[in-house]
């Protein structure tokens, strides 16, 4: 059947003969070629062309398309694998200040302090949160081990960021401090006593005996919950 225009502007159907069908097939071939179709998966397609003055409904369009192949432009695909990506080790930092953050000033301040071999990127995430992106894991560990850090005389709290957590869900409530313990009697001046005293302030980060000695005092690194006032 072939569609024909009715007097009311609608579309009607009328019989078509074999010659008309063959002519329609030739026309369809020309249309497909002009469209430069390279790859399709079709079961039922309707083409409507004003030049024909009708609507052609043909199931065999699939057969025309089955013989088509990918063009050179489409080409083979290339899948990106996770191991192809450049390694990234990220520190998320919360700046405890009400002032607006200047990314250039932050980068220029910490570059000489952290001495990153290949440098690092800074990304402002809003709400005074900044991501520091490194390509060296040891540099990140060294920075975190030497907390606390400050910027413009304000505390900044750091933590590792693995990108699986939303930045806004990060909890910046703990940081590490190096606590000096004074007034310990000489015969009790050892790491065990110093750590026992500092357990009242937070979680003690174990260090060697030599690292804790400071002459007339003891040094202990403690991870402190900054939301709880010291008593």
Secondary structure, DSSP 8 states (H G I E B T S, - for coil): -EEEE-TTS-EEEE---HHHHHHHHHHHHHHHHHHT------S-EEEEETTTTEEEEETTHHHHHHT----TTT-------GGGS---EEEEEEE--SS---HHHHHHHHHHHHT-SS--EEEEEETTEEEEEES-HHHHHHHHHT--EEETTEEEEEEEE-SSS-GGG----EEEEEEEE----GGG-SHHHHHHHHTTTSEEE---HHHHB-SSSEEEEEEEETTS---
